[in-house]
Amino acid sequence: MAIAGARPRIGLPSYTPVADAAELTSASHTLLRIAPPCNFAIPQPPTSDTSTGHIDVFVDGNPIPRDTTHLDGWDYGGPGTSLTIYGPTCAALMTDPPHTVSIRFLCLID
């Protein structure tokens, strides 16, 4: 499971062994502090006429669609505070070379 979750421990075994409740609690606290690899904070809107609810997301300059099914694209991870990228795009972000994720706010004109 550690390998499948992309968070194996360095050394053997690749999972974090625990022998009692205290070790389980300690290991859980360590793991919960690790942010998911494809989770990004949404910055504050640049002006008062924009909103975190109206954004476009780009990976390496290419737009990716919002996908509420969480199969391939992005979706909000929190109430306007973060977003998560899913599927093959997330997998690609975890490979070399370094990739760029951009969040663009859309101006709404009445």
C-alpha positions as CSV (number, residue, x, y, z in Angstrom):
1,M,0.0,0.0,0.0
2,A,2.9,2.4,0.7
3,I,4.2,1.9,-2.8
4,A,0.7,2.2,-4.4
5,G,0.2,5.4,-2.4
6,A,3.5,6.8,-3.7
7,R,4.8,7.2,-0.2
8,P,7.1,4.3,0.5
9,R,9.5,4.5,3.4
10,I,13.2,4.7,2.6
11,G,14.7,1.3,3.3
12,L,13.0,-2.0,4.0
13,P,10.2,-2.7,4.6
14,S,8.7,0.0,2.3
15,Y,5.7,0.4,4.7
16,T,5.9,1.8,8.2
17,P,5.7,-1.0,10.7
18,V,3.9,-0.4,14.0
19,A,3.8,-2.6,17.1
20,D,1.4,-0.7,19.3
21,A,-1.1,2.2,19.5
22,A,1.5,4.8,20.3
23,E,3.6,3.9,17.2
24,L,0.4,3.8,15.1
25,T,-0.5,7.3,16.3
26,S,3.0,8.6,15.6
27,A,3.1,7.1,12.1
28,S,-0.4,8.5,11.3
29,H,0.6,12.0,12.4
30,T,3.6,11.8,10.1
31,L,1.7,10.6,7.1
32,L,-1.2,13.1,7.5
33,R,1.3,16.0,7.4
34,I,2.3,14.9,3.9
35,A,0.3,16.8,1.3
36,P,-1.1,14.8,-1.6
37,P,1.4,15.1,-4.6
38,C,-1.2,16.7,-6.9
39,N,-2.8,19.1,-4.4
40,F,-2.2,22.8,-4.8
41,A,-3.1,25.9,-2.8
42,I,-5.2,28.4,-4.7
43,P,-3.8,31.9,-4.2
44,Q,-5.9,34.8,-3.2
45,P,-7.7,36.4,-6.1
46,P,-5.8,39.4,-7.6
47,T,-8.7,41.8,-7.5
48,S,-12.0,42.1,-5.8
49,D,-13.9,41.3,-9.1
50,T,-12.4,37.8,-9.3
51,S,-13.2,34.7,-7.4
52,T,-11.5,31.4,-6.5
53,G,-14.6,29.8,-8.0
54,H,-13.7,31.1,-11.5
55,I,-10.3,29.8,-12.5
56,D,-8.5,27.9,-15.3
57,V,-5.7,25.4,-14.6
58,F,-2.7,24.8,-16.8
59,V,0.0,22.2,-16.7
60,D,3.1,23.1,-18.6
61,G,1.1,25.8,-20.4
62,N,-1.6,23.4,-21.5
63,P,-5.2,23.8,-20.2
64,I,-6.7,20.9,-18.2
65,P,-10.4,20.6,-17.7
66,R,-12.3,20.6,-14.4
67,D,-13.4,17.0,-13.7
68,T,-15.8,16.4,-10.8
69,T,-15.5,12.6,-11.4
70,H,-11.8,12.9,-10.4
71,L,-10.7,10.6,-13.2
72,D,-8.7,13.0,-15.4
73,G,-8.5,16.8,-14.8
74,W,-8.8,19.0,-11.7
75,D,-11.3,19.7,-9.1
76,Y,-11.6,21.8,-6.0
77,G,-10.0,20.2,-3.0
78,G,-11.4,22.6,-0.4
79,P,-13.9,25.4,-0.4
80,G,-11.9,27.7,-2.7
81,T,-8.6,27.1,-0.9
82,S,-7.1,24.3,-2.9
83,L,-7.4,22.1,-6.0
84,T,-6.3,18.6,-6.8
85,I,-5.2,17.3,-10.2
86,Y,-6.3,13.7,-11.0
87,G,-5.5,10.9,-13.4
88,P,-2.7,10.8,-16.0
89,T,-2.0,14.4,-15.5
90,C,-1.2,13.9,-11.8
91,A,0.9,10.9,-12.7
92,A,2.9,13.0,-15.2
93,L,3.5,15.7,-12.6
94,M,5.3,13.2,-10.5
95,T,7.9,12.4,-13.2
96,D,10.9,14.3,-14.5
97,P,11.4,16.9,-15.7
98,P,10.0,19.5,-13.4
99,H,6.5,20.7,-14.4
100,T,4.7,24.0,-14.1
101,V,1.2,24.3,-12.7
102,S,-0.5,27.6,-13.3
103,I,-3.8,28.9,-11.9
104,R,-5.4,31.7,-13.9
105,F,-8.3,33.8,-12.5
106,L,-11.1,34.7,-14.9
107,C,-12.5,38.2,-14.8
108,L,-16.3,38.2,-15.0
109,I,-17.8,41.1,-16.9
110,D,-21.4,42.0,-16.3
